[in-house]
Amino acid sequence: MQVDVISLDNQIVGSVELVDEVFAVDVRTDILHRMVRYQLAKRQAGTHKTKGVKEISGTTKKPFRQKGRGTARQGSLRAPQFRGGAVIFGPVVRSHAHGLQKKVRRLALRCALSAKALAGELVVVDELRSSAAKTRELAKKLTVFGWRSALIIGGAAVDDGFLRAARNIKHITVLPSHGANVYDILQYDILVLTRETVQRFEEQLR
């Protein structure tokens, strides 16, 4: 698959051949679904917590005698049936993360890249440079493309000037190549890659 390479001034400056093994595989929605669940589960904090009977502050004395009152027996005022008592089987602090095989994660990234390429939502740019590091100037350049939302993935290190300029532009996110992930790729309308990023993906995912 051959794609034009453009500059930030919306000029065609060349072309690049995308490898089919990375950018034209069969898009498996089941793999994408598993990967998105894997990512969201890792992000979940898991800090919810309720107190059990041992953690409730209160007396350990038996509320009243066992027999002779005509009421149900009770052993503790910290029991869940009393006001201010414990919560039985409540949530505890834990990690929601679960495992996913490396080959499945790699396949999911190939599927996400292929989905964008096949839908015509993949753009390859020559480089990401902003000498002035001004948000207003970069925003004017990006409005020419008509992107409603875009994920821009640079090389191993993104230019500091471009990163500062793009930081306050709404619906525009900039990531280095090692930060690329399936969830963000699917979340944005347009995926923008640099020449360097394309080469890195082809080396890692072939």
C-alpha positions as CSV (number, residue, x, y, z in Angstrom):
1,M,0.0,0.0,0.0
2,Q,1.5,3.3,-1.1
3,V,0.6,6.5,0.8
4,D,1.6,10.1,0.1
5,V,3.8,11.8,2.6
6,I,2.8,15.4,3.4
7,S,4.3,18.3,5.3
8,L,2.6,20.3,7.9
9,D,2.1,23.0,5.2
10,N,-0.2,20.5,3.4
11,Q,2.3,19.8,0.6
12,I,3.1,16.4,-0.8
13,V,6.8,15.8,-0.3
14,G,7.0,12.1,-1.3
15,S,5.5,8.8,-0.7
16,V,6.0,5.7,1.4
17,E,5.2,2.0,0.9
18,L,3.3,0.6,3.9
19,V,4.0,-3.1,4.6
20,D,0.9,-5.3,4.2
21,E,1.9,-7.4,7.2
22,V,1.5,-4.4,9.5
23,F,-1.0,-2.0,7.7
24,A,-3.2,-4.4,5.7
25,V,-4.0,-7.3,8.0
26,D,-7.6,-8.6,8.5
27,V,-9.2,-6.4,11.2
28,R,-10.4,-8.7,14.0
29,T,-12.8,-6.9,16.2
30,D,-12.6,-9.6,18.9
31,I,-8.9,-9.0,19.3
32,L,-9.4,-5.2,19.4
33,H,-12.1,-5.7,22.1
34,R,-9.8,-7.9,24.2
35,M,-7.0,-5.3,23.9
36,V,-9.2,-2.4,24.9
37,R,-10.5,-4.3,27.9
38,Y,-6.9,-5.1,28.8
39,Q,-5.9,-1.4,28.7
40,L,-8.9,-0.1,30.6
41,A,-8.5,-2.7,33.3
42,K,-4.9,-1.7,33.8
43,R,-6.0,2.0,34.1
44,Q,-8.7,1.3,36.7
45,A,-7.5,2.4,40.1
46,G,-9.1,-0.2,42.3
47,T,-9.0,1.9,45.4
48,H,-12.6,1.3,46.4
49,K,-12.9,-0.1,49.9
50,T,-15.5,-0.8,52.6
51,K,-14.9,-1.9,56.2
52,G,-15.4,-5.4,57.5
53,V,-16.5,-6.4,61.0
54,K,-12.8,-6.5,62.2
55,E,-12.3,-2.9,61.0
56,I,-15.4,-1.2,62.4
57,S,-14.6,0.8,65.6
58,G,-17.1,-0.1,68.4
59,T,-17.7,-2.3,71.4
60,T,-17.1,-6.0,71.4
61,K,-19.7,-6.5,74.1
62,K,-22.7,-8.7,73.4
63,P,-25.7,-6.3,72.9
64,F,-28.0,-8.3,75.2
65,R,-28.4,-11.7,76.7
66,Q,-28.9,-14.7,74.5
67,K,-32.3,-15.9,75.8
68,G,-35.4,-14.6,77.5
69,R,-36.1,-11.4,75.4
70,G,-38.2,-13.0,72.7
71,T,-35.9,-11.5,70.0
72,A,-33.3,-12.8,67.7
73,R,-29.9,-13.5,69.2
74,Q,-27.2,-10.9,68.5
75,G,-23.5,-11.2,69.0
76,S,-22.2,-7.8,68.0
77,L,-23.3,-4.3,67.3
78,R,-20.8,-4.1,64.5
79,A,-22.7,-6.7,62.5
80,P,-24.1,-5.5,59.1
81,Q,-27.7,-5.5,60.2
82,F,-27.1,-2.6,62.7
83,R,-26.7,1.0,61.7
84,G,-23.0,1.8,61.3
85,G,-22.1,-1.8,61.0
86,A,-19.8,-3.5,58.6
87,V,-20.4,-4.3,54.9
88,I,-20.3,-8.0,54.1
89,F,-18.5,-9.0,50.9
90,G,-17.8,-5.4,50.0
91,P,-15.1,-4.2,47.6
92,V,-11.5,-4.2,48.7
93,V,-8.4,-2.5,47.3
94,R,-7.2,-4.6,44.5
95,S,-5.8,-4.5,41.0
96,H,-8.2,-5.0,38.1
97,A,-5.4,-5.8,35.6
98,H,-5.4,-9.1,33.9
99,G,-2.9,-10.8,31.6
100,L,-2.9,-10.8,27.8
101,Q,-0.4,-12.6,25.6
102,K,2.3,-10.5,23.9
103,K,1.4,-12.0,20.5
104,V,-2.2,-10.9,21.0
105,R,-1.2,-7.4,22.0
106,R,1.0,-7.1,18.8
107,L,-1.8,-8.5,16.7
108,A,-4.2,-5.9,18.2
109,L,-1.9,-3.1,17.3
110,R,-1.6,-4.4,13.7
111,C,-5.4,-4.6,13.5
112,A,-5.8,-1.0,14.8
113,L,-3.2,0.4,12.3
114,S,-4.8,-1.6,9.5
115,A,-8.3,-0.4,10.4
116,K,-7.1,3.2,10.1
117,A,-5.3,2.6,6.8
118,L,-8.2,0.7,5.2
119,A,-10.7,3.4,6.3
120,G,-8.5,6.2,4.8
121,E,-7.9,7.7,8.2
122,L,-4.1,7.2,8.2
123,V,-1.9,10.2,7.4
124,V,1.9,10.1,7.0
125,V,3.8,13.4,7.6
126,D,7.5,14.1,6.9
127,E,8.4,15.4,10.3
128,L,6.9,17.2,13.3
129,R,8.6,20.6,13.8
130,S,7.5,23.9,15.2
131,S,10.2,26.4,15.4
132,A,8.1,29.1,17.0
133,A,6.4,26.7,19.4
134,K,3.2,28.8,19.2
135,T,-0.2,27.1,19.6
136,R,-1.9,29.7,17.4
137,E,0.4,29.1,14.5
138,L,0.2,25.3,14.7
139,A,-3.6,25.4,15.1
140,K,-3.8,27.4,11.8
141,K,-1.8,24.8,10.0
142,L,-3.9,21.9,11.4
143,T,-7.2,23.5,10.5
144,V,-6.3,23.3,6.9
145,F,-6.5,19.5,7.1
146,G,-10.0,19.6,8.6
147,W,-9.3,17.1,11.4
148,R,-12.0,16.9,14.0
149,S,-9.7,14.8,16.3
150,A,-6.3,13.4,15.6
151,L,-3.7,11.3,17.4
152,I,-0.2,12.3,16.3
153,I,2.5,9.7,16.9
154,G,6.1,11.0,16.5
155,G,9.4,9.2,16.6
156,A,11.3,8.0,19.6
157,A,11.4,11.6,20.9
158,V,8.9,14.3,19.8
159,D,10.2,17.8,19.1
160,D,9.7,19.9,22.3
161,G,8.5,23.0,20.3
162,F,5.9,20.9,18.5
163,L,4.8,19.3,21.7
164,R,4.4,22.6,23.5
165,A,2.5,24.1,20.6
166,A,0.1,21.1,20.3
167,R,-0.5,20.7,24.0
168,N,-3.5,23.2,24.2
169,I,-5.1,22.3,20.9
170,K,-8.5,20.7,21.5
171,H,-8.9,17.1,20.3
172,I,-5.2,16.8,19.3
173,T,-3.0,14.4,21.2
174,V,0.8,13.9,20.6
175,L,2.6,10.7,21.7
176,P,6.0,9.3,21.1
177,S,6.2,6.0,19.2
178,H,6.7,3.9,22.3
179,G,3.4,5.4,23.7
180,A,1.3,4.1,20.8
181,N,-1.6,2.0,22.0
182,V,-4.8,0.5,20.6
183,Y,-7.3,2.4,22.7
184,D,-6.0,5.9,21.7
185,I,-5.7,4.9,18.0
186,L,-9.3,3.8,17.9
187,Q,-10.6,6.7,19.9
188,Y,-9.4,9.4,17.5
189,D,-10.8,10.0,13.9
190,I,-7.4,10.5,12.3
191,L,-4.1,8.7,13.0
192,V,-1.0,10.8,12.0
193,L,2.4,9.0,11.7
194,T,5.8,10.3,10.8
195,R,8.2,8.5,8.4
196,E,10.3,7.4,11.4
197,T,7.2,6.0,13.2
198,V,6.2,4.0,10.2
199,Q,9.6,2.4,10.0
200,R,9.6,1.6,13.7
201,F,6.2,0.0,13.5
202,E,7.3,-2.1,10.5
203,E,10.5,-3.2,12.4
204,Q,8.6,-4.1,15.6
205,L,5.4,-5.7,14.2
206,R,6.5,-7.6,11.1
